[in-house]
Amino acid sequence: MRFEWDQAKYLANKLKHGVSFEAAASVFYDPNEVTEEDLDSWGERRWRTIGRSDAGTHLLVIHAERGIIDGELLVRIISARMATSTERKRYEREVRYR
């Protein structure tokens, strides 16, 4: 899996939410991550993933899949923030029932 992002969006997200996109990318390696389509998005198809980062924090990541490049899925990270308590509970519920 490979990741890309817009540098201006990266900086704005880091200032607003205190979450780097490098940290956000680590949730995709959480074996328990929960992904669903982001039905609030317009235009391009976007996804919402909740998972634990390498630092152990629960993050919500909004992203789009760009396709397969050189045999790897290319994911464009759009935004990332700390998961809310409701989102963390959903993650834990999903993990329990797997």
PyMOL commands that set and color helices and strands:
alter all, ss='L'
color gray80, all
select helices_A, chain A and resi 7-17+21-29+85-96
alter helices_A, ss='H'
color red, helices_A
select strands_A, chain A and resi 2-4+34-37+47-52+58-69+72-82
alter strands_A, ss='S'
color yellow, strands_A
deselect
rebuild
show_as cartoon
